[in-house]
Amino acid sequence: MADKSFLSWPFFEARHRELAEQLNTWCAQHLTGHGDDLDAECRKLVKQLGSAGFLKLSVADAKHRPDVRSLAIARETLAYHSALADFAFAMQGLGSGAISLFGTVEQKREWLPKVASGEAIAAFAMTEPDCGSDAANIASSAMRDGNEWVIVGEKTYISNGGIADFYLTFARTGEGEGARGLSAFIVPANAAGLSVAERIEVVAPHPLARLTYDQVRIPADAIIGEPGEGFRIGMETLNLFRVTVGAAALGFSRRALDEALNFARNRRHGSGTLVDNAVTQEKLADMALANDASALLIYRAAWQQDVGSADNRRAAAMAKLYATEAAQQVIDAAVQMHGGAGVTKGVKVESLYRDIRALRIYEGASEVQRQIIARDLLKGKRP
Ligand SMILES: Cc1cc2nc3c(=O)[nH]c(=O)nc-3n(C[C@H](O)[C@H](O)[C@H](O)COP(=O)(O)OP(=O)(O)OC[C@H]3O[C@@H](n4cnc5c(N)ncnc54)[C@H](O)[C@@H]3O)c2cc1C
């Protein structure tokens, strides 16, 4: 059982503690193993999470944007139990985040209830073959033609690619150079000309694809915000969910520590067990320290976002950077402590070792987070 003592920290309210308890119980009952058909598993997980009411957390309601502390608790808890369940949950928020934050009343009414119930699967389509971290240089274009936009281009590494019902797509509309000339669009998956060019397999498998947009026509009102606002919309969406990537890393990392403790307590060494060894104890202490430090950074940043602190970008970047990097080290230490068992398929720490890797790359690689922090620092801002 993961350490839940952090829930008594002052960042939280009673509703957060209730959520952690409720979701943990739900996970223990429902996440008992996944089948081999990834697409079917993800569809099932989205439906299950929707029916249980948890996906409501990932969208705005009539008055509030998503509560980041709730999102972070949900991701930490889900990731502790299952990387795929965390993925299914997270993408509903990221894929619909721009609608929650910047959509019109009609766009929200059309899409958010379906995302929250699990009826519609969401995807976030920003990355292109020639442009990942450098999102200001997106090359896909959207041209206005009467009452429609016509999108041409290619997107890659798109999570939920192949199973999504809509792709929140960023394309160049040309109001200005670079970041000033992008817009965001809701593109239904069944729009003519939108196709999955390739499914991509990664170390921790989930639905992932390269998409082509061949003269994809969507209605004029499928744009989110004004033409030219796409970059800001994309960055604010990523900023809102960035902390939760750290929370997922923390879920993996707490699980790794629990697995390591359990293994070391039971693994016989000489006249005792592995935990009797001082080197093992030192490692366990470092792992616990890293997890607590991650939790402090994550829930500080989440709280800052929820209370509307103006300068929350730096805290969010610190949380994502530290938690993902630290989790990689904690999980590696857990694998090492398991010896040969640690690299054996079917052993939990082996899959955690693969599950954590991409989190240091997507939604802003660690180097990009360091740039955000340094720029903020050089402007003389405080977190
Ligand atoms: C599993 C997975 C799921 C993904 N899901 C999505 C999705 O749903 N939607 C989506 O749009 N994209 C998605 N992506 C894409 C992801 O966001 C990009 O891979 C990421 O932004 C990095 O872009 P890139 O791969 O083009 O690498 P590049 O931008 O080419 O960067 C390569 C490396 O260079 C370094 N680097 C980058 N920028 C800097 C810098 N400023 N200073 C110093 N070093 C730097 C980093 O180490 C980086 O890893 C996903 C990727 C993965 C692996």
The ligand as an SDF file (V2000), in Angstrom:
LIG
                    3D

 53 58  0  0  0  0  0  0  0  0999 V2000
    5.1670    7.8200  -25.5130 C   0  0  0  0  0  0  0  0  0  0  0  0
    4.9960    9.1570  -26.1420 C   0  0  0  0  0  0  0  0  0  0  0  0
    3.7250    9.7430  -26.2060 C   0  0  0  0  0  0  0  0  0  0  0  0
    3.5490   10.9880  -26.8080 C   0  0  0  0  0  0  0  0  0  0  0  0
    2.2730   11.5140  -26.9210 N   0  0  0  0  0  0  0  0  0  0  0  0
    2.1100   12.6960  -27.5770 C   0  0  0  0  0  0  0  0  0  0  0  0
    0.7900   13.2270  -27.7940 C   0  0  0  0  0  0  0  0  0  0  0  0
   -0.2220   12.6580  -27.3540 O   0  0  0  0  0  0  0  0  0  0  0  0
    0.6590   14.3840  -28.4920 N   0  0  0  0  0  0  0  0  0  0  0  0
    1.7410   15.0430  -28.9970 C   0  0  0  0  0  0  0  0  0  0  0  0
    1.5480   16.0780  -29.6300 O   0  0  0  0  0  0  0  0  0  0  0  0
    3.0010   14.5650  -28.8280 N   0  0  0  0  0  0  0  0  0  0  0  0
    3.2070   13.4160  -28.1340 C   0  0  0  0  0  0  0  0  0  0  0  0
    4.4640   12.9040  -27.9580 N   0  0  0  0  0  0  0  0  0  0  0  0
    5.6010   13.6030  -28.5430 C   0  0  0  0  0  0  0  0  0  0  0  0
    6.4420   14.2970  -27.4960 C   0  0  0  0  0  0  0  0  0  0  0  0
    5.7570   15.4090  -26.9680 O   0  0  0  0  0  0  0  0  0  0  0  0
    7.7760   14.6690  -28.1630 C   0  0  0  0  0  0  0  0  0  0  0  0
    8.4700   13.4400  -28.3710 O   0  0  0  0  0  0  0  0  0  0  0  0
    8.5820   15.6120  -27.3260 C   0  0  0  0  0  0  0  0  0  0  0  0
    7.9980   16.8980  -27.3230 O   0  0  0  0  0  0  0  0  0  0  0  0
   10.0250   15.7320  -27.8600 C   0  0  0  0  0  0  0  0  0  0  0  0
    9.9920   16.0160  -29.2030 O   0  0  0  0  0  0  0  0  0  0  0  0
   10.8710   15.1620  -30.2360 P   0  0  0  0  0  0  0  0  0  0  0  0
   10.6240   13.7250  -29.9980 O   0  0  0  0  0  0  0  0  0  0  0  0
   10.6220   15.6860  -31.5930 O   0  0  0  0  0  0  0  0  0  0  0  0
   12.3480   15.4580  -29.8080 O   0  0  0  0  0  0  0  0  0  0  0  0
   13.1680   16.7860  -30.1080 P   0  0  0  0  0  0  0  0  0  0  0  0
   12.3330   17.9880  -29.9050 O   0  0  0  0  0  0  0  0  0  0  0  0
   13.8460   16.6270  -31.3970 O   0  0  0  0  0  0  0  0  0  0  0  0
   14.2250   16.7280  -28.9420 O   0  0  0  0  0  0  0  0  0  0  0  0
   15.1570   15.6510  -28.8490 C   0  0  0  0  0  0  0  0  0  0  0  0
   15.8770   15.7800  -27.5440 C   0  0  0  0  0  0  0  0  0  0  0  0
   16.6350   16.9720  -27.5540 O   0  0  0  0  0  0  0  0  0  0  0  0
   16.6920   17.5300  -26.2620 C   0  0  0  0  0  0  0  0  0  0  0  0
   16.1510   18.8850  -26.2980 N   0  0  0  0  0  0  0  0  0  0  0  0
   14.9770   19.2940  -26.8100 C   0  0  0  0  0  0  0  0  0  0  0  0
   14.8050   20.6190  -26.6290 N   0  0  0  0  0  0  0  0  0  0  0  0
   15.9110   21.0510  -26.0010 C   0  0  0  0  0  0  0  0  0  0  0  0
   16.3260   22.3100  -25.5350 C   0  0  0  0  0  0  0  0  0  0  0  0
   15.5670   23.3870  -25.7000 N   0  0  0  0  0  0  0  0  0  0  0  0
   17.5400   22.3960  -24.9150 N   0  0  0  0  0  0  0  0  0  0  0  0
   18.3390   21.3070  -24.7530 C   0  0  0  0  0  0  0  0  0  0  0  0
   17.9780   20.0660  -25.1730 N   0  0  0  0  0  0  0  0  0  0  0  0
   16.7820   19.9520  -25.7970 C   0  0  0  0  0  0  0  0  0  0  0  0
   15.8560   16.6280  -25.3620 C   0  0  0  0  0  0  0  0  0  0  0  0
   16.7050   15.6960  -24.7010 O   0  0  0  0  0  0  0  0  0  0  0  0
   14.9630   15.9040  -26.3140 C   0  0  0  0  0  0  0  0  0  0  0  0
   14.5240   14.6520  -25.8170 O   0  0  0  0  0  0  0  0  0  0  0  0
    4.6640   11.6690  -27.3270 C   0  0  0  0  0  0  0  0  0  0  0  0
    5.9460   11.0990  -27.2400 C   0  0  0  0  0  0  0  0  0  0  0  0
    6.1140    9.8640  -26.6520 C   0  0  0  0  0  0  0  0  0  0  0  0
    7.4950    9.2800  -26.5750 C   0  0  0  0  0  0  0  0  0  0  0  0
  1  2  1  0
  2  3  1  0
  2 52  2  0
  3  4  2  0
  4  5  1  0
  4 50  1  0
  5  6  2  0
  6  7  1  0
  6 13  1  0
  7  8  2  0
  7  9  1  0
  9 10  1  0
 10 11  2  0
 10 12  1  0
 12 13  2  0
 13 14  1  0
 14 15  1  0
 14 50  1  0
 15 16  1  0
 16 17  1  0
 16 18  1  0
 18 19  1  0
 18 20  1  0
 20 21  1  0
 20 22  1  0
 22 23  1  0
 23 24  1  0
 24 25  2  0
 24 26  1  0
 24 27  1  0
 27 28  1  0
 28 29  2  0
 28 30  1  0
 28 31  1  0
 31 32  1  0
 32 33  1  0
 33 34  1  0
 33 48  1  0
 34 35  1  0
 35 36  1  0
 35 46  1  0
 36 37  1  0
 36 45  1  0
 37 38  2  0
 38 39  1  0
 39 40  1  0
 39 45  2  0
 40 41  1  0
 40 42  2  0
 42 43  1  0
 43 44  2  0
 44 45  1  0
 46 47  1  0
 46 48  1  0
 48 49  1  0
 50 51  2  0
 51 52  1  0
 52 53  1  0
M  END
$$$$
